[in-house]
Amino acid sequence: MEIQLYKKYAEDYNKVKLFVKLKLTETEVKAIKYVTRHEPPLTEYDYVFYRVAYNIFYKQKNLYEAMNISNYDNYHPNDNDFRPQCDGFAQFLREILKVNDIDEINESQMNQIAQAFVNFINNCLQRYNEALNTYVSTNVITTTIQEQHQEQNHQLPEIQLQHENLILTPQGTFKLSFVPVSNSRNLQELAQEVTKTFKNIYENQVKIRTQVLEQEIEKYKQEIEKIKQEAFVEGLKTYNQIKANWRLNSNYLVYKKEIIPTKIKYCGQIYNIPEHLQEFYVKGLKVPIMSIVTSASVSDSYHPNINDGEVCLGDLKGKPLLEVLQKLPRELETINLDSAFDNKPQATAYEIVNELEDEGESGSAVWTS
């Protein structure tokens, strides 16, 4: 594991941001997945803090515990948004790090955060190795018991001779007599026959097992082909969506059109924004090219659900790329005051709602199924 925390100017955010440069081994990635039940998509990172923290810690409580913070119930430990927009994480920043934004921490605090990454990943490795050792030990013990059991089943009962003509066995007492047998075969012939019998049994078992495995392989081939076809169709849908409304820019897809919000959602009501009060807009909406989208940004905006260039994805966070491309521009056309940032556009939206209500215009109810 190699880790470095540093600050640099981020053009996408138009400000200096805290970055995390992290390199993991395959084993460390598996260990993190085992503990968090969330698969880190990469072995190397060089991104802003909140994106790397989400992929490594996943839950905020894992960061708090790695920093040896015992009382963290007020910091929203089960949330996974490592930005000040999360009230619990903002409280953690204020009370523990004495800052309002993670980008404001000093060098000593950067070392503290880096150590938290190290502590958590090492803890994941320890728990992962313990689980592996337990699995191996259990299988070794089980195998040993089975082997012993098999040996016991194949042991011949101990024979005890008494008075020359009696045999005592666990099954009873038998008289011993020697009777000549005609047409008897020698031991070599018997051994050959037994060997042939066991060989036929083994070959039949191998044949049956081979047939079962061939059927399973064919089944997996069909499933793989089905997945390929579905992926191809999904790829075509994504391409058509991108071609119509998005353009490629490095590792991002940029929405071609300016988004003009026309409605405001507030307390379960929808209000239409009058044209003469319209001053909201969204320009340069950008979505990172990832199979699962956890963030989006803009180049310029005046929108209550966007702050410092960061878009509040709401229910779209963690959704597939195609779904985000289809729904995000449309969702930004409706301002959601029920989950807005505390910024100037939010105040403007409240003023519009108040003015509409003063003029006797009421919103329409939002119906959900």
N, C-alpha and C positions, 0 to 999 in steps of 0.2 A: 504494500500500500504506500502510495506517495500522495501527500496533500500539501496544498499551499493556498492561503487566503491572501488576496491582494485587492487593491482598489484601482479602478481605471475609469476613464470617461466612456460611457456607453452611448453610442449614437442613437440607438433605438429608443433610449429613455431621455436623451438630452440632459444627462447629469452623470455625476460620478457615482458608480455603483460598486458594491462589494461582490467580488467574484470568488468562486471556489474552483481550484484546479485539483482534480482528484483522479488517481489511477488505481484501479483495483485488479486483483487477480481473479481468475475464474472461480476459485474456491471461496474467495471473499464475497463474490456476487451470489453464489449459492447459499452462503451462510446468511446474508442479509435477507434473501428471499425466504429462507426457512423461518427466520424470526418474525419478520413483518408480514409474511403471507402476501407480499407485494413484490413483483419482479422488477428489479432495476433494469432498464432497457440497455444500459451501456456499461462498459468497463472503464471508460475514460470520460471525464467531464471537464469542461471549462466554461461554466455558465454563471449567471447571477446567483446569489446565495439561495433564494427561495426555491429555485428550480432544482438545484442539487439537493437541498435539504429535504424536499418532498420525495425525491427518488431514493434517498438513503434512509432517513429516519421514518418517513411516511406519516407517522403520527407525532404530534408535538411532544407528547409525554416521553418519547424515546430520547429527544434532545434534552429535555429537562433532567431526566434520570442520568444521562451521560455527563451532565454538568453537576451532578450530585445535589440537585435541588429536591428537597424532600416534600415540601408543601407547595404543590403546583395545581391544586384543584381549581383555583380561580383563573388559570391561564389557558383554559379550554384544551386540556391534554389530549382529547380524542380528535381534535380538528387537525387538518393537514394543510392549512394555508399559512405558510411561514412569512407573512407580510403584515405590516401594521394595520391593514384593512380588517384583519381578524382582531376583534376586541381583546380576546384572551392573550394573543401573542403581543399585542400592543402593550398590555399591562405588564407582561413579562419584560419587555424591553425597558419600560419606564422603571420598574421596581428592581430588577436584577442588574441590568446593564446601564441604567440611568440615561437612556437615550430615547428619542422618539421614533427613530428609524434605524434599522440594522445597518444601513450604509454609513451611519454616523459613529460607529464604534472605533475605538483607538487600537493601536498595535497590540497592546497587552490583552485587550478583549478579543482581538482576532486570534491570538494564540490560544485563548481560553476556548473559543468556538472550535478551532482546529483540533484541540485536545479532546473535545466532546465527540467529534467525528471518529477520532482514533479509539476512544474508549468504547463507543457504541459498536464499531466494526469488530474490535477485539472481543467484545462480549458476544457478538453474533458468532464469531469463529469458535469460541469456547462452547457455546450451547450447541452449535452444529456438530462439533467433534464429539461431544458427550453423547449426542443422539446417535451418531454413527457407531461409537464404541458400544453403546447399549444394544444396538441392532445386531452388531457382529457377535457380541458375547451371547446374546439370547439364541442366535442361530447355532453357534458352536455348542452350547449346552444342549439344545434340542437335538442336534445331530448326534451328539455323544450318547444321549439317552436312547435315541432310536437305534443306534448301532449296538448298544449294550442289549437292548430288548431283542433285536434280531439275533444276536449271538445266543441269548438265552433260549430263544425259540428253536434254534437249530441244534442245541446241545442234546446229545443222546442221554437218556436217563442212566444214572450210574448203576452198573450191574455188580451185584455181590453174589458170589458162589458159596453155597453152604452144603456140606455133607456130600459133595461130589456130584449129586444128581438133582439139585434144586437151584433155581435162580430167583433171587429176591429183587423185585423192582418196585418203584413207587406205585405201579399199577396192580401189583399183586405178586403172589408166589407161584412159580411154574416149575413143572418137572422137566428136567433136561434129559433128552434122549437123542442118540445119533442114528439116523436112518439113511442108508445108502440111496442116492438119487441117480436114476438112469438118464442119459442124454443131457447131462448138466454141462453148461458152458464154463469156460475158464474165466478168470477175473478180467483178463484183457478184453474179451468180447463184451462182458458186462459194462466195463468202463467206456468202451467205444459207443455202446448203445445209449448209455446215460448221457455221454457228451453230445451225441447227435440230437437227443431229445431236447436237452437244454439249449442247444444251438438253434433248433427250430423255434422254440418258444421265444428266445431272445430276438431272432430275426423277425418274427411276427410282431413282437412288441415294437421294435424299431420301425417296421413298416407302418403300423397303425399310427405311431407318434409322428412319423414323417407326413402321413396324409393329413393329420390334424394341423400340423404346422403349415403345410402347403395351403390348406383352406384358410388359415388365419392370415397368411401372407397375401393371398388373393383378395381377402376382405379388406386388408389395409391398403392394397393397391387401388381398389375401387373407391375407398374413402378419400385417398389422396387425390385421385382423379376428380372426384366430386368437388373437393376443396379447391383444386386448381381452377375448375370451371367457374365456381362461385366467385373466386378471387378475380378471374378475368372479367366477369360481368360487373363486379364491384369496381374494378379498375376503369372499365368503360364509363360507368356512371360518374366516377370521380373526374375522369378526363373531360366529359361533357360539361360537368358543373364548372370545372376550372376554366375551360375554354370560353364559356359564355360570360362569366362574371369576374374571373380572377386572372392575375398574371404572376409569373414566377419571378422572384427576386431573391437570389442566393438561396438560403435555407427557409424562406418564407413564401407564402402565397399572399398577394396584396389585392384587396378588393378594388375593382376598377372605378366604381362609382362613389360619389359622395352620398352619405346617408343623412336624410333629413327626417328627424322624428316628427310624427304627426299626432301622437297620442301620449297621455300621461296616465299611468296606473297608480291609484292611491287608495288605500283602505278598501280594496275590493271593488273600486269604481274606475271606469275608464272615461277620461275627459279628452275631448278633441281640442287640439291647440289651434286657436284662431290664427289666421295668416298674419294679422298685424302684430301678434305677440310672439311670432316664431323667430327664435334666434339660436336654436340648437342645431348642431351639425356634427358629423363624424367624417374625417378624411383619412385616407391611407390606412384602413383597417388591415392588420397583418396577423396571419395565423401561422405558427411554425409547422413545418412539414414533419409531422410525427403521426404514428398510427393512432395514438391516444392523445388528445389535446388537453393540456392543463393550463394554458395561458394564451392570451392574445393581447395585442397592443395597437396603438394608432399613432399616426404622425402628427395629427392636430385634431382637436375636438372641443366642443362645449356641450357636455353631456353629464348628467348626474351619476351615471353608472360607469363613468370613466374618470380615473384620477391619476395624474402624473403619467399619462400615456398607457396605463394599465386598464384593461377591460375586465369588468366583473362578469365572469361567464355564467354564474348562477348554476342552473341545472345542467348546463352544457359542459361543465368541467368534468374531465375524465371520459368524455364521449369520443367515438370514432371521428376521424378527420372529415369524412364525407358528411356526416350529420351536422358537424359544426359549420362547415362551409354552406350547407343548405339553410340552416336556421339562424345563425348569429346575425347576419345583416338585417333579417326581418325582425328579430327580437329587439335590436337596437332602435328600430323605428318607433318602439313604444318605451317611453321613459318609465322605469319602475321605481317610484319613490319609496316603496316598501323595503327596498334593499339598496338604497343609494348611498354614495359617499357624502361625507360632510364637506361640501365644497360650494363654490359660488353658483355653478349651474343648478345645484339642488335648491338653493335659496330662490333662484329665479323660477324654478318649476313650482315651488310652493306658492309664490306670489301669483302665478297664473291660475292655479287651482282656487286660491282665495278670491281672486278677481272674478272668476267664472261663477263661483258660488254666490258672491255678492250681487251679481247680475241675475241671479235666479236660475242659472243653468246647473243642472245636476248631472253627474256622470251616469253612464249605463253600467249595470251590474256585470261583473265578470263571472261567467258560468264555467264550471269545471266538472268533468265527468269522472 
